């Protein structure tokens, strides 16, 4: 125990069966080349002082590291195993954890009350609940971390907290990054085999760049008025590649959404803007806009069941789009509207553009080729076609409503 501004340097210790291992209040302490096990409370507790730790092994305790009341700790090459809580930070404390392993804990790292947790080269495995948590205005910075098999989220933030993740790998968790309010950023990272959403943002601000998301319930889930900017993301093999609800907003630049049951699912008054994105091999729609807005420039839709489905009052604008080998290129229904300009729609087994009852289409300066029906009206709707070119429609260039025998008008 160290109190009253005292200092200690400890090396080569074996501590077991105590209520607390090292207890520090103020002052400075260092511990290296040591082991603590079967501790009732915390292996190392630092309240308001400065602590350095290196080459230690902590096993079977209430907590591995407890940093409180503005304490500051730097930890290198630690093994923290089988804890109730791997590390706890409160009261604007700071913890840097480098080159360390945390495994088999009930909870991983929890930062509260404006604290800061930083980690590099950090491995976290087999945590029963959340891997790393930030609450109450705390901050997380993870670089080069590997997080696997968490029963909750790999990383969770709430309140006015913030997270910065770079070169992080997550797999086998219930959720990847879960954000409620605050700000979060993730770049150059990979998430795979996630039960829920790889990245979920509820009501906060999210920035994503250069990530690869594979095999999960959803790649990106943006809800509750959140705002997200996503650059060069690869999203593959999801139930939903992107989910956007609750008047949230999304800017999607580059990257791809492929092999999903639903590509991008836009709902509930939300708005999305996409530029230069690829939507391919989705068994539903590449983009399904349901009572939402979407504007896309230079998107590519390849081998989807439907390239774009605008439904229930959705408003979709597409410019310089490339639709190739979809079963249906564009479907508009239930008072939705679609504007398609300077685009190519080719190789649709059914319809290049399909328009249902109450929907409206504006089609200008497009090229339709090798489709069954280039344009098909299937109910009372509004279709304005200006300056379009048609090649090799196997059934008709424009099948109008109501049906007229032999109708095939340019």
C-alpha positions in Angstrom: 0.0 0.0 0.0 1.3 3.4 -1.0 -0.3 6.6 0.4 0.5 10.3 1.0 2.6 11.0 -2.1 5.0 8.1 -1.4 6.8 6.2 -4.1 7.6 2.5 -4.8 9.5 0.4 -7.3 8.5 -3.2 -7.3 10.0 -6.1 -9.3 9.9 -9.9 -9.2 6.9 -10.0 -6.9 4.5 -13.0 -6.4 1.3 -11.8 -4.7 -1.6 -14.2 -4.0 -4.6 -14.6 -1.7 -4.7 -10.9 -0.6 -7.6 -8.5 -0.5 -5.8 -6.1 -2.8 -2.4 -6.5 -4.6 -0.9 -3.1 -5.0 -2.9 -0.2 -3.6 -1.7 3.3 -4.5 -3.2 6.7 -3.4 -1.3 9.5 -5.0 2.5 9.4 -5.5 4.3 7.3 -8.0 4.6 3.5 -8.3 6.1 1.1 -10.7 5.8 -2.7 -10.9 7.5 -5.1 -13.4 8.2 -8.8 -13.9 5.6 -9.8 -11.3 2.5 -12.0 -10.9 -0.6 -11.5 -8.9 -3.4 -14.2 -8.5 -6.5 -15.0 -6.5 -6.9 -11.4 -5.3 -10.3 -10.6 -3.7 -10.4 -7.0 -5.0 -8.1 -5.4 -7.5 -4.6 -6.6 -8.5 -3.5 -3.0 -8.9 -5.5 0.0 -7.7 -4.3 3.6 -8.5 -6.2 6.6 -7.1 -4.9 10.0 -8.2 -1.2 9.0 -8.7 1.1 7.9 -11.5 1.6 4.2 -12.2 3.8 2.2 -14.6 3.5 -1.5 -15.1 5.4 -3.9 -17.4 5.8 -7.6 -17.9 3.1 -8.7 -15.4 0.5 -11.4 -15.2 -2.7 -10.9 -13.3 -5.1 -13.8 -12.8 -8.4 -14.5 -11.0 -9.4 -11.3 -9.2 -12.3 -8.8 -9.0 -10.3 -6.4 -11.3 -7.0 -6.4 -13.0 -6.4 -2.7 -13.1 -8.5 0.0 -11.2 -7.6 3.6 -12.0 -9.6 6.3 -10.2 -9.7 10.0 -9.2 -7.5 11.3 -12.0 -4.9 8.5 -11.8 -2.6 7.9 -14.8 -1.3 4.5 -15.7 0.9 3.2 -18.5 0.9 -0.6 -18.9 3.2 -2.6 -21.3 3.1 -6.3 -21.9 0.5 -7.3 -19.3 -1.6 -10.5 -19.2 -4.9 -10.0 -17.5 -6.8 -13.3 -17.2 -10.1 -14.5 -15.7 -11.2 -11.3 -14.0 -14.7 -10.0 -13.1 -13.5 -6.7 -14.7 -10.3 -6.5 -16.7 -9.8 -2.8 -16.2 -11.8 0.0 -14.6 -11.3 3.8 -15.1 -13.3 6.5 -13.3 -13.0 10.2 -12.4 -11.1 11.5 -15.4 -8.4 8.9 -15.1 -6.1 7.7 -17.9 -4.9 4.2 -18.9 -2.5 3.3 -21.7 -2.4 -0.5 -22.4 0.2 -1.6 -25.0 1.2 -5.0 -26.2 -1.1 -6.7 -23.7 -3.6 -9.5 -23.5 -6.9 -9.7 -21.7 -8.8 -13.0 -21.8 -11.7 -14.8 -20.1 -13.0 -11.9 -18.1 -16.7 -11.2 -17.3 -16.2 -7.6 -18.6 -13.2 -6.1 -20.4 -12.4 -2.4 -20.0 -14.8 0.1 -18.7 -14.0 3.9 -18.8 -16.4 6.3 -17.1 -16.7 9.9 -15.9 -14.5 11.6 -18.6 -11.7 9.0 -18.5 -9.4 8.1 -21.4 -8.4 4.6 -22.4 -5.7 4.1 -25.1 -4.4 0.8 -26.4 -2.0 -0.4 -29.1 -1.2 -3.9 -30.0 -3.9 -5.0 -27.6 -5.6 -8.5 -27.8 -9.0 -9.0 -26.0 -10.6 -12.5 -26.1 -13.5 -14.4 -24.7 -15.2 -11.6 -22.6 -18.7 -12.5 -21.5 -20.1 -9.0 -21.9 -18.7 -5.9 -23.7 -15.1 -5.8 -24.6 -14.3 -2.1 -24.2 -16.9 0.5 -22.9 -16.9 4.3 -22.7 -19.6 6.2 -20.8 -20.1 9.6 -19.3 -18.0 11.6 -21.7 -15.0 9.2 -21.8 -12.8 8.6 -24.7 -11.4 5.4 -26.4 -8.4 5.2 -28.7 -7.6 1.8 -30.1 -4.9 1.0 -32.7 -3.8 -2.4 -33.9 -6.2 -4.1 -31.5 -7.7 -7.6 -32.0 -11.1 -8.3 -30.3 -12.7 -11.7 -30.5 -15.6 -13.7 -29.0 -17.3 -11.0 -26.8 -20.7 -11.8 -25.5 -21.7 -8.2 -26.0 -20.2 -5.5 -28.2 -16.5 -5.5 -29.0 -16.6 -1.7 -28.4 -19.5 0.2 -26.9 -19.8 4.0 -26.3 -22.7 5.9 -24.7 -23.6 9.4 -23.8 -21.2 12.1 -24.9 -18.3 9.6 -25.2 -16.0 9.3 -28.2 -14.1 6.4 -29.8 -11.3 6.3 -32.4 -10.5 2.9 -33.9 -7.7 2.2 -36.4 -6.4 -1.1 -37.7 -8.8 -3.0 -35.5 -9.9 -6.6 -36.1 -13.1 -7.9 -34.5 -14.7 -11.3 -34.9 -17.2 -13.6 -33.2 -18.8 -10.9 -31.1 -22.5 -10.2 -30.6 -21.9 -6.7 -32.0 -18.9 -4.8 -33.3 -18.9 -1.1 -32.6 -22.1 0.1 -30.8 -22.4 3.8 -30.5 -25.2 5.7 -28.7 -24.8 9.5 -29.1 -21.4 11.1 -29.0 -18.8 10.6 -31.8 -17.0 7.6 -33.2 -14.6 7.0 -36.0 -13.2 3.7 -37.4 -10.7 3.3 -40.2 -8.6 0.6 -41.9 -10.3 -2.1 -39.9 -12.1 -5.4 -40.4 -15.1 -7.1 -38.7 -16.4 -10.5 -39.5 -18.8 -13.2 -38.1 -20.7 -10.7 -36.0 -24.2 -11.8 -34.7 -25.8 -8.4 -34.9 -24.4 -5.2 -36.5 -20.8 -4.7 -37.3 -21.2 -0.9 -36.8 -24.3 0.6 -35.1 -24.8 4.3 -34.5 -27.9 5.6 -32.6 -28.2 9.4 -32.6 -24.6 10.3 -32.8 -21.9 11.2 -35.4 -20.0 8.4 -37.1 -17.1 8.4 -39.6 -16.0 5.2 -41.3 -13.1 4.8 -43.8 -11.4 1.8 -45.4 -13.2 -0.9 -43.5 -14.1 -4.5 -44.5 -17.3 -5.9 -43.0 -18.2 -9.5 -43.6 -20.8 -12.1 -42.5 -23.1 -10.4 -39.9 -26.7 -9.4 -39.3 -25.9 -5.9 -40.7 -22.9 -4.1 -41.8 -23.9 -0.5 -40.9 -27.0 0.3 -38.8 -27.7 4.0 -38.5 -30.7 5.0 -36.4 -32.3 7.7 -34.3 -31.3 10.8 -36.3 -27.6 9.8 -36.5 -25.3 11.2 -39.1 -22.7 8.9 -40.8 -20.1 9.4 -43.4 -18.7 6.2 -44.9 -15.8 6.1 -47.4 -14.4 3.1 -49.3 -16.2 0.4 -47.2 -16.5 -3.2 -48.4 -19.6 -4.8 -47.0 -20.3 -8.4 -47.9 -22.6 -11.3 -47.0 -25.0 -9.6 -44.6 -28.7 -9.9 -44.0 -28.7 -6.1 -44.5 -25.6 -4.4 -45.8 -26.8 -1.0 -44.6 -29.8 0.0 -42.5 -30.9 3.6 -42.2 -33.9 4.6 -40.1 -35.4 7.3 -37.9 -34.6 10.3 -40.1 -30.9 9.5 -40.0 -28.5 10.6 -42.8 -25.8 8.7 -44.6 -23.1 9.8 -47.1 -21.6 6.7 -48.9 -18.6 7.3 -51.1 -16.9 4.5 -53.1 -16.8 0.9 -51.8 -19.2 -1.9 -52.3 -22.2 -3.7 -50.9 -22.4 -7.3 -52.2 -23.9 -10.7 -51.5 -26.4 -9.5 -49.0 -30.1 -10.3 -48.7 -30.8 -6.6 -48.7 -28.1 -4.2 -49.9 -28.9 -0.7 -48.5 -32.3 -0.5 -46.7 -33.4 3.1 -46.3 -36.5 3.8 -44.1 -38.5 6.2 -42.0 -37.7 9.5 -43.6 -34.0 9.0 -43.7 -31.8 10.4 -46.4 -28.8 8.8 -48.2 -26.3 10.2 -50.7 -24.0 7.8 -52.6 -21.2 8.4 -55.0 -19.3 5.8 -57.0 -20.6 2.8 -55.1 -21.0 -0.8 -56.3 -24.1 -2.8 -55.4 -23.7 -6.4 -56.6 -25.1 -9.9 -56.2 -27.7 -8.9 -53.6 -30.6 -11.4 -53.4 -33.1 -8.5 -52.8 -32.5 -4.9 -53.9 -29.2 -3.2 -54.2 -30.9 -0.1 -52.7 -34.4 -0.4 -51.1 -35.8 3.0 -50.4 -38.9 2.7 -48.3 -40.4 6.1 -47.4 -36.9 7.6 -47.6 -34.8 9.8 -49.9 -31.7 8.7 -51.9 -29.5 10.5 -54.4 -26.8 8.5 -56.1 -24.2 9.6 -58.7 -22.2 7.1 -60.7 -23.4 4.0 -58.9 -23.1 0.5 -60.4 -25.8 -2.2 -59.9 -24.7 -5.6 -61.0 -26.5 -9.0 -60.8 -29.0 -7.9 -58.1 -32.6 -9.2 -58.1 -33.6 -5.6 -58.2 -31.1 -2.8 -58.7 -33.1 0.0 -57.0 -36.6 -0.4 -55.4 -38.4 2.8 -54.5 -41.4 2.2 -52.4 -44.1 4.0 -50.3 -43.4 7.6 -51.2 -39.7 7.3 -51.5 -37.8 9.8 -53.7 -34.8 8.5 -55.6 -32.5 10.4 -57.9 -29.9 8.5 -60.0 -27.4 10.1 -62.3 -24.8 8.4 -64.5 -25.8 5.0 -63.1 -24.9 1.7 -64.6 -27.4 -1.2 -64.3 -26.1 -4.5 -65.7 -27.5 -8.0 -65.6 -30.1 -7.3 -62.8 -33.4 -9.2 -63.0 -35.1 -5.8 -62.8 -33.1 -2.6 -63.0 -35.5 -0.2 -61.2 -38.8 -0.7 -59.5 -41.0 2.1 -58.4 -44.3 1.5 -56.5 -46.8 3.0 -54.0 -46.4 6.7 -54.8 -42.6 6.6 -55.0 -40.7 8.7 -57.5 -37.5 8.0 -59.5 -35.5 10.3 -61.6 -33.0 8.6 -63.9 -30.6 10.6 -66.1 -27.6 9.9 -68.3 -27.5 6.2 -67.3 -27.3 2.8 -68.9 -29.7 -0.1 -68.1 -28.8 -3.3 -69.8 -29.3 -7.1 -69.6 -32.4 -7.2 -67.4 -34.1 -10.5 -67.6 -37.5 -8.9 -66.8 -37.7 -5.1 -66.8 -35.2 -2.3 -67.2 -37.6 0.0 -65.4 -40.9 -1.1 -63.8 -43.5 1.4 -62.6 -46.5 0.4 -60.4 -49.7 2.2 -59.5 -49.3 5.7 -58.2 -45.6 5.9 -58.9 -43.8 8.4 -61.1 -40.7 8.2 -63.3 -38.7 10.8 -65.1 -36.3 9.1 -67.5 -34.0 11.4 -69.5 -31.0 10.8 -71.8 -30.6 7.1 -70.8 -29.6 4.1 -72.9 -31.6 0.9 -72.6 -30.2 -2.2 -74.3 -30.8 -6.0 -74.2 -33.7 -5.9 -71.8 -36.9 -7.8 -72.0 -39.0 -4.7 -71.4 -37.0 -1.5 -71.3 -39.9 0.4 -69.6 -42.9 -1.3 -68.2 -46.0 0.4 -66.7 -48.0 -2.0 -64.5 -50.9 0.2 -63.3 -51.9 3.8 -63.4 -48.7 5.8 -63.1 -46.7 8.7 -64.5 -43.8 8.0 -66.9 -42.0 10.9 -68.6 -39.4 9.6 -71.2 -37.2 12.2 -72.8 -34.2 11.6 -75.1 -33.8 7.9 -74.3 -32.3 5.3 -76.6 -33.4 1.7 -76.9 -31.6 -1.3 -78.4 -32.7 -4.9 -78.6 -35.6 -5.0 -76.3 -36.9 -8.6 -76.6 -40.5 -7.8 -75.6 -41.0 -4.0 -75.9 -39.2 -0.7 -75.5 -42.1 0.8 -73.6 -45.1 -1.2 -72.5 -47.7 1.4 -71.5 -50.7 1.4 -69.2 -53.5 0.8 -69.9 -52.5 -2.0 -72.2 -53.0 -1.5 -75.9 -52.6 -4.4 -78.3 -49.3 -4.3 -80.1 -48.0 -1.3 -78.0 -44.3 -0.7 -78.4 -43.7 3.0 -78.5 -40.3 4.7 -78.4 
